[in-house]
């Protein structure tokens, strides 16, 4: 009997399998390969039935969410990212954004305020002098971009965990959500927010952040990929609701760290 070839409207099964395997974490990819690395293995792993183009997109979203869950589960909130010496700092540190440097936001130091909202006791807005007066630490860590390059920088500022304590944040909340001057947004999980190396950075290389590096404040997270390090931050919300982010809403993994 001639075997019938199943055709799914709008879906190239081989391309779907290839795209799904590309975004899997190594452990997931090994499990996938063990299952046969085929279309059947993909539907078995994700529990999704592919009947059309929309359900094929659901498969990719399930793989991404699965990656997030695994990364979040294995994240050690006490494990530090590697640190480096001053001689290893990348100078000049590259500018990176989804727009040209000339289009980067230009904020006024005198009128700047950081708005704080959500599950916190104190929702006051913070001026730059008030933020600069907080405890300051310095770290020299590697920035790793999802595009495949990396650079080492020196960042100084206040541990986000300290600031959350100062404003009386509910540390049992799930997320911190940031909004930025150019419309960028980003969500991080609370264990990452409380990690000792997660900073509200106000300086690069011992000098106030320049416009290119996110003046007046950048959230520096050496345990996550670069796009999880928002610049030009203007508001912070502590919340139990996942609010996504600029790249996360376009399919990037939300956790994107280790």
N, C-alpha and C positions, 0 to 999 in steps of 0.2 A: 504493500500500500504506500502510495506517495505521501510523505509527511507534509502536513499543512503548515505553511509559514504564517505565524500570527503577525498581522500588521496593525500597529497602534497609530491612529491618526495623529500626525504632527510630531511623532516621537521616533528618533533614531536610537534604538536600544543600545547599540555599541557605543555611541557618543555619550549617552546617559551614564552607562557603566564607567566609561573613562573619566567623565567629569566628576562623578561621585567619588571614585577612588582617589582623585587628585586632592580632594578637600578632606579626606579622612585622616585622622591622627594615625601614627604608625601602628599602635596596638589594634585599632579598628581595622586598618588596612590588612594586617596579618590575619585577623579573624575573617575578613571578607575573602581573602585569597584562599583560606582554608575551606571556605564554603563553595569555592569554585570560580570566584571572580566573574560571574556571569549575571545576566539579567535576573534569573531566578534567585541567586544569592542576594542580590541587591534588594529585591522585594521582601525576601525573608528577613534580612537584617533590619530593614526599616519598618516592616509591617505595613507597607503601603501597597495598594493595588494600582498599577499604572494602566489607565484606560485611555488617557488623552494627554495633551501637552500640559494642561494645568496640573494633573496628578503627577506628571514627571517632575514638575517644579517642586511639588510637595516632597518628593523623594529627596531632592537636594537639600530642602529646608530641614528635613528630618535628620539627615547626615550632619548638617551644621549644628543643630540643636544637640545631637548626640555628642559631638565633639565638645561643645560647651559644657555639657554635664560631666563628661569625663575629666576635662581640664579643671573644672571647679572642684571636683571630688578629690583629685590628687594634689591640689594646690596646698602647699605647706606655708601657712601665714608667718612662720618663724624663720623660714629659709631665706637667706639674703642673696641678692644678686651679686655677682663678682664686682669688686671695686678695683680701681687702677691708680697709678701714680700720676702726678702732674705732668711728667714728661711724656705721658701717653695720650694727653688730651689732643683731640683733633682740632687743629687751627688752620684755617677758619672752619668752624662748625657749619655744616651745610644747612641752607634754608630748605624747608620742605613743607609743602602745602598743596592743596588742589587748585591753587591760584598762583599767579606770579607774585614775586616779592613786592613789586610796586603796588599791588592791589591789597596788601596786608592792612588790617585795621590800624588806625592811628588814634589811640585813646589819650585823653587829657588827664594828666596825673592829679590835677587839682579837683576835678569833678568826678573822678572815678570812684565808684562804690561797688563793693561786692555784696550782692543781695543773698541772704541766707533764708531758706524757707523749709517747710515740711516738718518732719518729726524732730524738732529741736525746741529747747526751752526759750532760747533767746533769738528772735528773728531780726535783730538790728542789722542795718547795713554797715559795712566796714570801709573806712577810708584807707588810703595807702599808708599814711603815717601810723594808723592803728595797726595795720597788718605788719608793717616793718618793725613795730615794737615787740612783736611776738618772738618767742625763742627761735634761734636760727641754728641750723646745722648745714653741713656741706657734704656732698657725696660726689665722687667721680665714678661714673657708671657708663655703661654702653647703651646707646640708643639703637634699637634694631628696627629697621623699616620693613614693612611687608613687601616693599618693592625689591628687597634683596640686598640693600646696602646697610652698613652700620657705621657709627662714629662714637667716639668717647668724649663726654663732656663733663664739666664741673658745674654742679647745680647747688644753689644755696637757698634755703627757705625754711618754712615751718612744717614739721611733720603734720600731715593731714589728721592723724590720730589725735594730736595735741589740740588742733583747732576744733575738732569735733567734740572733744572734752570741754573746751572753753565755752562753746555755744550750747552745751547740754544736749547733744544729739542722742537719740535713741540708738544705741549700738546694736540692738537686736533687729533694727531695720535691715532690709535686704540690700538696698542700693544707695549710692550717691549719684545724682544726675547733675551734669554741668552744662551750662549754656555759655556761649562765647559771643564776642562782639560781632563777628561776621556771620552769625547764624549757625555756626557749627555746634553740635551737641554730642554728648558722650555719657554713657552709663558705666559705672564700675560697681562690682559687688562689694559688700561691706568688709569681708575679710581682706580684700585688696586695699580698701580705703584705710584700714587699720594697720596695714603692713608698715613696719618701721622705716622702710625706705620710700614710702609714698609721700611726696612733698608738695606743698604749695610753694613753688619755686619763684623767687623774686630776683635772683641774680644768676648770671652765667659767667663763669671764670672770674668770680669775685666782684663783678660789676653789675649794676642794675640791668635787667633784661633789656635788650634793644627791641625795636619794633619787629625785626626779623625773627626774634626768638620768643615772641609772645607777650611783650610788655602790656600790662604790668604784671600779669601772673600766668604761669603755666603749671598745670598739674603734671609733675614728673613721676612716672611709674616705671622703674627699671625692670620690673617683673613682667611687663606687658609690651606688646608691639607698639611702634611709634604712634599709630593712629589712635591709640588709647591714652595719649598724653595731650589733652586739649590745651590750646594756647588762647590768650586774650579772654580769659575766663571772667565772666561778669556775674554769674549766679551759681549757687550751689543749693541743691535740694536733697534732703534725706527722705527717702520714700520706700514704701513696700511695693510700689507699682513699677514694673519695668517700662521705661520710656524710650528705650532704643537709643539711636544716635545717628549721626550723618552717614557713616559708612555701614553701621550695623543694619540700618534700614534698607541698604542696597545689597545685603547678603553676606557681609563680612561676619565672621564669628564674633559673638559678643565678648567672650572671655579673652581670647587671644593673648594668652600669657602662659606662665609656668610657675 
